[in-house]
Amino acid sequence: MTEQSKSDRLTLGVFVAGVLAIGCCAGIPLAAGAVVAIGGFAFGAIAFAVLLVLVGGLALLRRRRHACPSLTPSEPRS
């Protein structure tokens, strides 16, 4: 049996280093993009919920305000 030559080890080392470099260079932006996408979705959901509560509250207040009967001059005041 013969041992691996040094050039084969060097080639394998360079190949592994290249794969790691490409993985890191592609993985970091992908991970950052995933974090931004999840954060944007969460922020959008929170903002939507807040706007929904505000619009619903305003609509409820307007409905209650218009539902109050007004006094007409023909009605006696008590």
N, C-alpha and C positions, 0 to 999 in steps of 0.2 A: 504494500500500500504506500502511496505517496502522500506527502503533506500538501495542504493548499499553498499555492504560491502567494507571495506578498501582494502581487498585483490583483489577485482575486479578492483578497481581503480589503484592499484599498478601494476596489471597484464597488464592493458590497457596502463599505462604509460611506462612500460618496453617495451611493444610491439611497441608503437609509437617511443620511443627512438631507438629501434633496427632498425626499418624501416628507420628512418632518418639517422642513422649511416651508414647503408648499402647504402642508396641513395647517401649520400655524398661520401663515399669511392668509389662507382662505378661511380658516376656522374663526379667527378673532373677529373679522368683519361680519361673518355670519352670526356669531353669537351676539355681537353688538346689535345687529339688525333685529334679531329675535327679541332681545331685551327691549329695544325701542318699540317694536310692534306690539308686544304685550303691554308695555307701559302706555302706549297710545290708546290701545283698546280699553284698558282700565280707566284712563283719564276720560275717554269719550263716554264710557258707561256712567261714570260718576257725574260728569257734566250733564248728561242726558237726564239722569235721575233728579238732579237739582233743578233743572229747567222744568221738568215735568211737575215737580212739587210746586214750584213757583207759579207756573201757568194754571195748574189745578186750583191752587189756593186763591189766586186772583179771580178765576172764573167763579169759584164758590162765593167769594165776597161780593162780586158783582151780582150774582143771582140772588143772594140774601138781601142786598141793598134794594134791588128792584122789587123784591117780593113784599116789602113793607108797604102796608096801605098808607096812602097819604090822606090827610084831612082835607075835605072839601068845604067850601064856605057853607054848604047847606047842612052839614053835620054839626050838632051842638058840641061844644067843648065841655069837658067835665073837669 
